[in-house]
């Protein structure tokens, strides 16, 4: 019988004083729902299963003392006075009121993101069916072969295997797991109800147990289950609900969690960054063809020889720092050292800004948002770190940040030649118009020059009605640059949201 990558062990009752290794489970956010915090669960140190739930949940004081839920992954702890049972449908660690939780030491050698997301990884797809209720996923075995590995009868061009290789510059190669299972996809028959509403913890436990019973003693990086989509952070298992099992964006998102990536948001929406697979997922088959943002690419260990790092403290007030930035989709044609990612350390603020030219071509041709713009993302200062990232700007040609990155943003739209500027129109979606309050529009012959004020500051009463058009000096002189000033912090404007007439 074949052996895969990760060991899956069956564990019986655990004696009093339970020692756990924390693993974080990240569920997919329901459409329109509130952001979901990762859930800590317990595995016996040195094993991969079963997964124990906590009853009741971990003491809030303990979680706070460890820096929050997101900092628990990979930690060893002992619940003194607790007890555990694997005999029920859902293995459970019971924490009596008299129990105490004691940290046993640092993280247990959880692999770094770059180690997880580079090299050849074997993936087994388990298509879960109910033998007692006649239920099975909509995608067939052949569908999953086509959509996960680009194999089967009619291979899908954009699939999990192809995007993993293309987005990583072939640093990550996905192969079907287990030679005895055709093209890495198998039916996993369970004697239980798999309909919506069934406890997903019980389904998960049954799936792990069945893999053991079949002699597949090494768990795969991806499993499919008919329930809500979720994945474990920096662990081996991800689950998908029915048709989501054929979605390339769902694969890249959930396995991204397995690699240690958190969500990427925009304007306060946890999944709002649609330039990265770690934003929203899409149920379409074979699309969209896109990748991750610059901070995530760096965290995964990709493009390491094409990343330039700059400290914000190195900037001289009033001066600009000019650095070349190339499209990451063109990396194979670049010379060594040509950057496709710029990391700007803002150490005094505790984060970094990552710039990446999001050229819409090849494996990034279907990027949903910020196509052909430079994305600016606020992410962790140091990696690996499971931390929410935020896209704060999408910059067009000639568009820059002000030197004081935490104070204001200047969008400078370069015109090919000096010419009369009759008017400028600024547009934002209805939910983001509040970020335009008090903006101003200027024109000039040099970058950043405020020679003629077209209009502003514009009050909310005008902005909330829709696009704002302001007349400019179209008679007396010609200009080349349009500058839009957004006062305040974390306010952004994309190149495509400015029209010059």
C-alpha positions as CSV (number, residue, x, y, z in Angstrom):
1,X,0.0,0.0,0.0
2,X,1.3,3.4,-0.9
3,X,2.6,6.0,1.6
4,X,2.0,9.7,1.1
5,X,3.5,12.7,2.9
6,X,1.9,13.1,6.3
7,X,1.3,10.5,9.0
8,X,-2.2,10.0,10.2
9,X,-2.5,8.0,13.5
10,X,-5.5,6.7,15.4
11,X,-5.5,7.8,19.0
12,X,-7.8,6.4,21.8
13,X,-8.6,8.0,25.1
14,X,-6.1,10.4,26.5
15,X,-5.3,10.3,30.2
16,X,-6.0,13.2,32.6
17,X,-3.7,16.2,32.2
18,X,-4.0,16.5,28.4
19,X,-1.0,17.7,26.4
20,X,-2.0,19.2,23.1
21,X,-0.4,20.7,20.0
22,X,-2.6,23.5,18.8
23,X,-3.7,23.6,15.2
24,X,-5.8,26.4,13.7
25,X,-8.8,25.8,11.5
26,X,-9.9,28.6,9.2
27,X,-13.4,28.4,7.8
28,X,-14.6,30.1,4.7
29,X,-16.5,33.2,5.3
30,X,-20.2,32.9,4.3
31,X,-21.2,35.5,1.6
32,X,-22.1,38.7,3.4
33,X,-21.2,37.2,6.8
34,X,-19.0,38.5,9.5
35,X,-15.3,37.7,9.4
36,X,-14.5,34.4,11.1
37,X,-11.6,34.0,13.5
38,X,-9.5,30.8,13.2
39,X,-10.5,28.1,15.7
40,X,-7.9,26.3,17.8
41,X,-8.2,22.5,18.0
42,X,-6.0,19.9,19.6
43,X,-3.9,17.0,18.2
44,X,-1.7,14.7,20.3
45,X,1.9,15.8,19.8
46,X,3.6,13.8,17.0
47,X,0.4,12.7,15.4
48,X,-1.9,14.1,12.6
49,X,-5.2,12.7,13.9
50,X,-7.7,12.6,15.4
51,X,-8.5,16.2,15.8
52,X,-10.0,17.1,19.3
53,X,-12.5,19.9,19.9
54,X,-12.4,21.8,23.2
55,X,-15.4,21.7,25.5
56,X,-16.0,24.4,26.7
57,X,-13.7,26.6,24.6
58,X,-10.3,27.6,25.9
59,X,-10.2,30.1,28.7
60,X,-10.2,33.7,27.4
61,X,-7.5,34.8,29.8
62,X,-5.2,32.0,28.5
63,X,-5.8,32.9,24.9
64,X,-5.2,36.6,25.6
65,X,-1.9,35.8,27.5
66,X,-0.6,34.1,24.4
67,X,-1.3,37.1,22.1
68,X,-4.6,35.9,20.7
69,X,-5.9,33.0,18.8
70,X,-3.7,33.6,15.7
71,X,-0.6,33.1,17.8
72,X,-1.6,29.6,19.1
73,X,-0.8,27.6,16.0
74,X,1.9,25.0,16.7
75,X,2.2,25.7,20.4
76,X,2.4,22.9,23.0
77,X,0.2,23.2,26.1
78,X,-1.0,21.0,28.9
79,X,-4.5,21.2,30.3
80,X,-3.9,20.3,34.0
81,X,-7.0,18.5,35.3
82,X,-8.5,18.1,31.9
83,X,-9.4,14.9,30.1
84,X,-10.0,13.7,26.6
85,X,-12.0,11.1,24.8
86,X,-11.7,9.8,21.2
87,X,-14.6,7.4,21.6
88,X,-17.4,9.8,20.6
89,X,-18.2,10.8,17.0
90,X,-16.2,14.0,17.6
91,X,-13.1,13.5,19.8
92,X,-13.2,16.1,22.6
93,X,-10.9,17.6,25.2
94,X,-12.9,18.5,28.3
95,X,-11.8,21.5,30.3
96,X,-13.4,21.5,33.8
97,X,-13.8,24.8,35.6
98,X,-11.0,23.7,38.0
99,X,-8.6,22.9,35.2
100,X,-5.6,25.2,34.3
101,X,-3.9,25.6,30.9
102,X,-0.1,25.8,31.0
103,X,2.2,26.6,28.1
104,X,4.8,23.8,27.7
105,X,7.2,25.6,25.4
106,X,7.6,27.3,22.1
107,X,6.1,26.3,18.8
108,X,6.8,22.7,17.9
109,X,8.8,23.0,14.7
110,X,5.9,24.1,12.6
111,X,7.4,24.3,9.1
112,X,8.0,27.7,7.6
113,X,5.8,29.0,4.9
114,X,8.6,28.7,2.3
115,X,9.3,25.1,3.3
116,X,5.7,24.3,3.0
117,X,5.2,25.9,-0.4
118,X,8.3,24.9,-2.3
119,X,9.4,21.6,-3.8
120,X,7.2,18.8,-5.0
121,X,4.1,18.1,-2.9
122,X,1.8,15.0,-3.3
123,X,-1.9,15.7,-3.1
124,X,-4.6,13.1,-2.7
125,X,-8.2,14.1,-3.4
126,X,-10.8,12.2,-1.4
127,X,-14.3,12.4,-2.9
128,X,-16.6,11.6,0.0
129,X,-19.8,9.6,-0.5
130,X,-22.5,8.3,1.9
131,X,-23.1,4.6,1.6
132,X,-26.1,4.9,3.9
133,X,-27.9,7.9,2.4
134,X,-26.9,7.7,-1.3
135,X,-25.2,11.1,-1.3
136,X,-22.1,12.1,-3.3
137,X,-20.6,15.3,-4.6
138,X,-21.6,16.8,-7.9
139,X,-18.1,16.7,-9.4
140,X,-17.2,13.2,-10.7
141,X,-13.9,11.6,-10.2
142,X,-13.0,12.6,-13.8
143,X,-14.1,16.2,-13.1
144,X,-11.8,16.4,-10.2
145,X,-8.9,15.0,-12.2
146,X,-9.5,17.6,-14.8
147,X,-9.9,20.6,-12.4
148,X,-7.2,19.8,-9.8
149,X,-4.4,18.2,-11.8
150,X,-5.3,19.0,-15.4
151,X,-5.6,15.3,-16.2
152,X,-8.6,13.2,-17.1
153,X,-10.7,13.1,-20.3
154,X,-10.9,16.9,-21.0
155,X,-8.2,18.6,-18.9
156,X,-9.0,22.1,-17.7
157,X,-6.2,24.5,-18.7
158,X,-6.2,26.6,-15.5
159,X,-6.1,24.2,-12.6
160,X,-4.6,23.9,-9.1
161,X,-1.5,22.1,-10.4
162,X,-0.9,24.6,-13.3
163,X,-1.4,27.7,-11.2
164,X,0.7,26.5,-8.3
165,X,3.6,26.0,-10.8
166,X,3.1,29.1,-12.8
167,X,2.6,31.5,-9.8
168,X,5.6,30.2,-8.1
169,X,8.0,30.2,-11.1
170,X,8.0,26.3,-10.7
171,X,9.1,26.5,-7.1
172,X,6.0,24.6,-6.1
173,X,5.1,21.4,-8.1
174,X,1.9,19.6,-7.3
175,X,1.7,15.9,-8.2
176,X,-1.1,13.3,-7.6
177,X,-0.6,11.4,-4.4
178,X,-0.4,7.6,-4.2
179,X,0.5,5.7,-7.4
180,X,-2.1,3.0,-6.6
181,X,-4.9,5.6,-6.9
182,X,-5.6,6.7,-10.5
183,X,-4.4,10.3,-11.0
184,X,-4.7,11.0,-7.3
185,X,-8.5,11.1,-7.0
186,X,-10.5,8.4,-5.0
187,X,-13.9,7.8,-3.6
188,X,-14.0,7.7,0.2
189,X,-17.2,5.9,1.3
190,X,-18.6,6.9,4.7
191,X,-21.4,5.2,6.6
192,X,-23.1,8.5,7.6
193,X,-25.3,11.3,6.5
194,X,-23.4,14.0,4.5
195,X,-26.2,16.5,4.0
196,X,-26.0,20.2,4.9
197,X,-26.5,20.6,8.6
198,X,-24.6,17.6,9.7
199,X,-21.8,18.3,12.2
200,X,-18.8,18.8,10.0
201,X,-16.5,17.8,12.9
202,X,-18.1,14.3,12.9
203,X,-17.7,14.1,9.1
204,X,-14.0,15.1,9.4
205,X,-13.4,12.5,12.1
206,X,-15.0,9.8,10.0
207,X,-13.0,10.7,7.0
208,X,-9.7,10.6,8.9
209,X,-10.6,7.2,10.4
210,X,-11.6,5.8,7.0
211,X,-8.3,6.8,5.5
212,X,-6.5,5.0,8.3
213,X,-8.7,1.9,7.9
214,X,-7.9,1.8,4.2
215,X,-4.2,1.7,5.0
216,X,-3.6,5.3,3.7
217,X,-1.6,6.1,6.8
218,X,-0.2,9.3,5.4
219,X,-2.8,12.1,5.0
220,X,-2.9,14.2,1.8
221,X,-2.6,17.9,1.5
222,X,-6.2,18.3,0.3
223,X,-9.4,16.3,1.0
224,X,-12.9,17.0,-0.3
225,X,-16.0,16.9,1.9
226,X,-19.6,17.8,1.3
227,X,-19.8,20.6,3.8
228,X,-18.6,24.1,4.6
229,X,-15.2,24.9,3.1
230,X,-12.3,25.3,5.5
231,X,-8.7,24.5,5.9
232,X,-6.2,24.1,8.6
233,X,-3.4,26.7,8.9
234,X,0.0,25.3,8.3
235,X,-1.3,21.7,8.3
236,X,-2.3,19.1,5.8
237,X,-6.0,19.0,5.4
238,X,-8.5,21.2,3.5
239,X,-12.2,20.5,2.9
240,X,-14.6,21.7,0.2
241,X,-18.4,21.8,-0.2
242,X,-19.7,19.9,-3.2
243,X,-19.0,22.0,-6.4
244,X,-16.4,24.1,-4.6
245,X,-14.3,21.0,-5.0
246,X,-13.7,21.9,-8.6
247,X,-12.9,25.6,-8.1
248,X,-9.3,26.5,-8.8
249,X,-9.6,29.7,-6.7
250,X,-11.0,27.6,-3.8
251,X,-8.1,25.2,-4.1
252,X,-5.5,28.0,-4.2
253,X,-7.2,29.8,-1.2
254,X,-7.7,26.8,1.1
255,X,-4.3,25.2,0.4
256,X,-2.9,28.7,0.9
257,X,-4.1,28.4,4.4
258,X,-2.3,25.0,4.6
259,X,0.8,26.9,3.6
260,X,0.2,29.5,6.4
261,X,-1.4,32.4,4.5
262,X,-4.1,34.5,6.0
263,X,-6.8,36.5,4.2
264,X,-6.2,39.6,2.1
265,X,-8.7,42.4,2.5
266,X,-9.5,45.9,1.3
267,X,-11.5,48.8,2.8
268,X,-12.3,46.8,5.9
269,X,-13.6,43.7,4.2
270,X,-11.6,40.7,5.3
271,X,-11.8,39.0,1.8
272,X,-12.0,42.3,-0.2
273,X,-8.7,42.1,-2.1
274,X,-9.7,40.6,-5.4
275,X,-6.2,40.8,-6.8
276,X,-5.1,37.8,-4.6
277,X,-6.4,34.2,-4.3
278,X,-6.5,34.9,-0.5
279,X,-9.4,37.3,-1.1
280,X,-12.8,36.0,-2.3
281,X,-13.1,32.6,-4.0
282,X,-15.1,32.0,-7.2
283,X,-17.1,28.9,-8.0
284,X,-16.2,29.1,-11.7
285,X,-14.3,26.2,-13.4
286,X,-10.9,27.0,-14.9
287,X,-10.9,30.6,-13.8
288,X,-9.8,33.1,-12.7
289,X,-6.2,32.8,-13.7
290,X,-4.4,34.9,-11.0
291,X,-2.0,34.5,-8.1
292,X,-1.3,36.1,-4.7
293,X,-0.1,39.6,-3.7
294,X,3.5,40.5,-3.3
295,X,3.6,40.0,0.5
296,X,2.2,36.5,0.2
297,X,4.5,35.6,-2.7
298,X,7.4,36.6,-0.5
299,X,6.1,34.7,2.5
300,X,5.8,31.5,0.4
301,X,9.5,31.8,-0.5
302,X,8.7,32.7,-4.2
303,X,10.6,35.3,-6.2
304,X,13.3,35.5,-3.5
305,X,16.0,36.5,-5.9
306,X,13.7,39.1,-7.4
307,X,12.7,41.0,-4.3
308,X,14.1,44.4,-3.2
309,X,13.8,45.5,0.4
310,X,13.9,49.2,1.4
311,X,13.5,50.7,4.9
312,X,11.1,53.7,5.2
313,X,13.7,55.2,7.6
314,X,16.1,55.5,4.6
315,X,13.9,58.0,2.9
316,X,14.9,61.6,2.9
317,X,12.0,64.0,3.7
318,X,10.8,65.7,0.5
319,X,12.6,63.3,-1.9
320,X,11.4,60.3,-3.9
321,X,13.0,56.9,-4.0
322,X,13.0,55.5,-7.6
323,X,13.2,51.8,-7.9
324,X,12.5,49.6,-11.0
325,X,9.6,47.2,-10.7
326,X,8.9,44.5,-13.2
327,X,5.9,42.3,-13.8
328,X,6.1,39.0,-11.8
329,X,4.6,37.2,-14.9
330,X,7.7,38.1,-16.9
331,X,10.2,36.9,-14.3
332,X,11.7,34.1,-16.5
333,X,12.8,36.8,-19.0
334,X,14.4,39.0,-16.4
335,X,18.0,39.3,-15.3
336,X,19.1,38.2,-11.8
337,X,18.1,40.8,-9.3
338,X,15.5,42.5,-11.4
339,X,12.7,43.1,-8.7
340,X,9.1,41.9,-9.2
341,X,8.4,42.6,-5.5
342,X,9.4,45.7,-3.4
343,X,9.2,45.3,0.4
344,X,9.1,48.7,2.2
345,X,9.7,48.2,5.9
346,X,7.8,50.7,8.0
347,X,9.4,49.4,11.2
348,X,8.1,52.1,13.5
349,X,4.5,51.2,12.6
350,X,5.2,47.4,12.8
351,X,4.3,46.4,9.3
352,X,5.7,46.4,5.8
353,X,4.3,47.6,2.4
354,X,4.6,45.2,-0.5
355,X,4.5,46.5,-4.1
356,X,3.9,44.2,-7.1
357,X,3.1,45.0,-10.7
358,X,-0.1,43.1,-11.3
359,X,0.2,42.7,-15.1
360,X,-2.8,40.9,-16.5
361,X,-1.2,38.3,-18.8
362,X,-0.5,34.6,-18.9
363,X,-1.2,32.9,-15.5
364,X,-2.4,36.3,-14.1
365,X,-4.6,37.1,-17.2
366,X,-7.9,36.7,-15.3
367,X,-7.0,38.8,-12.2
368,X,-10.3,40.2,-11.0
369,X,-9.1,43.5,-9.6
370,X,-6.2,45.9,-10.0
371,X,-5.2,44.6,-13.5
372,X,-2.1,46.2,-14.9
373,X,-1.7,48.3,-11.8
374,X,0.9,48.3,-9.0
375,X,-0.7,46.9,-5.9
376,X,0.4,48.2,-2.5
377,X,-0.4,45.8,0.4
378,X,0.1,46.2,4.1
379,X,1.3,42.9,5.5
380,X,3.5,41.5,8.3
381,X,6.8,43.1,8.9
382,X,8.5,39.7,9.3
383,X,7.4,36.3,8.0
384,X,6.2,33.7,8.6
385,X,3.3,35.2,10.4
386,X,-0.4,34.4,10.1
387,X,-1.7,37.9,9.8
388,X,-4.5,39.6,7.9
389,X,-3.1,41.7,5.1
390,X,-4.7,44.8,3.5
391,X,-4.5,46.2,0.0
392,X,-4.2,49.9,0.5
393,X,-3.6,51.2,-3.0
394,X,-3.7,50.3,-6.7
395,X,-1.3,52.6,-8.6
396,X,-1.3,53.4,-12.3
397,X,1.5,54.7,-14.4
398,X,3.0,57.8,-12.9
399,X,1.1,57.3,-9.6
400,X,3.1,57.4,-6.3
401,X,2.8,57.5,-2.6
402,X,3.8,60.6,-0.7
403,X,7.1,60.2,1.2
404,X,5.2,60.2,4.5
405,X,3.4,56.9,3.8
406,X,1.2,57.0,6.9
407,X,-0.2,60.5,6.4
408,X,-1.5,60.9,2.9
409,X,-1.6,59.5,-0.6
410,X,-1.0,61.4,-3.8
411,X,-2.3,60.0,-7.1
412,X,-0.3,61.6,-10.0
413,X,-1.6,60.8,-13.4
414,X,0.9,61.4,-16.1
415,X,-0.3,62.7,-19.5
416,X,1.8,61.9,-22.6
417,X,2.3,65.6,-23.5
418,X,1.4,69.0,-22.1
419,X,-2.1,69.8,-23.2
420,X,-5.2,71.7,-22.0
421,X,-7.0,70.0,-19.2
422,X,-10.7,70.9,-19.4
423,X,-11.9,68.8,-16.5
424,X,-11.1,65.9,-14.2
425,X,-13.7,63.3,-13.0
426,X,-13.0,61.2,-9.8
427,X,-15.1,58.1,-9.3
428,X,-15.5,55.7,-6.4
429,X,-18.0,52.9,-5.7
430,X,-20.8,53.8,-3.4
431,X,-19.4,51.9,-0.4
432,X,-16.0,53.7,-0.7
433,X,-17.1,57.2,-1.5
434,X,-16.6,58.3,2.1
435,X,-12.8,57.9,1.5
436,X,-13.0,60.9,-0.9
437,X,-14.2,63.4,1.6
438,X,-12.3,66.8,1.3
439,X,-10.3,65.7,-1.7
440,X,-8.7,68.3,-4.0
441,X,-7.7,68.3,-7.7
442,X,-4.6,70.2,-9.0
443,X,-2.8,70.4,-12.3
444,X,0.8,71.4,-13.2
445,X,3.7,71.0,-15.6
446,X,5.8,68.9,-13.2
447,X,5.1,65.9,-11.1
448,X,3.6,67.0,-7.8
449,X,3.4,70.6,-8.9
450,X,0.2,72.4,-7.8
451,X,0.1,75.2,-10.3
452,X,-3.7,75.5,-10.8
453,X,-6.3,74.3,-8.4
454,X,-9.2,72.7,-10.3
455,X,-11.4,72.2,-7.3
456,X,-11.9,71.1,-3.7
457,X,-11.9,70.4,-0.9
458,X,-15.2,68.6,-1.9
459,X,-17.8,68.1,0.8
460,X,-19.5,64.8,1.5
461,X,-22.8,66.3,0.4
462,X,-21.5,66.5,-3.2
463,X,-19.4,63.3,-3.2
464,X,-22.2,61.0,-2.0
465,X,-24.3,61.8,-5.1
466,X,-21.8,60.0,-7.4
467,X,-18.8,60.8,-9.6
468,X,-17.4,64.3,-9.1
469,X,-16.3,66.4,-12.1
470,X,-14.4,69.6,-11.7
471,X,-13.5,72.1,-14.4
472,X,-9.8,73.0,-14.8
473,X,-7.8,75.8,-16.6
474,X,-8.3,74.8,-20.2
475,X,-7.7,78.2,-21.8
476,X,-4.7,80.0,-20.3
477,X,-2.1,77.2,-20.2
478,X,-1.2,73.6,-20.9
479,X,-0.3,71.0,-18.2
480,X,1.0,67.5,-18.0
481,X,0.2,66.3,-14.5
482,X,-3.0,65.9,-12.5
483,X,-2.6,65.5,-8.8
484,X,-5.5,64.3,-6.5
485,X,-4.9,64.8,-2.8
486,X,-6.8,62.6,-0.3
487,X,-6.2,64.0,3.2
488,X,-6.0,61.6,6.1
489,X,-4.7,58.0,6.5
490,X,-5.3,54.8,4.5
491,X,-7.2,56.5,1.7
492,X,-6.5,55.2,-1.7
493,X,-7.4,56.0,-5.3
494,X,-6.8,53.8,-8.3
495,X,-5.6,55.0,-11.7
496,X,-8.8,53.8,-13.4
497,X,-10.9,56.0,-11.0
498,X,-9.5,59.2,-12.5
499,X,-10.7,60.5,-15.9
500,X,-8.9,63.5,-17.5
501,X,-10.7,65.4,-20.2
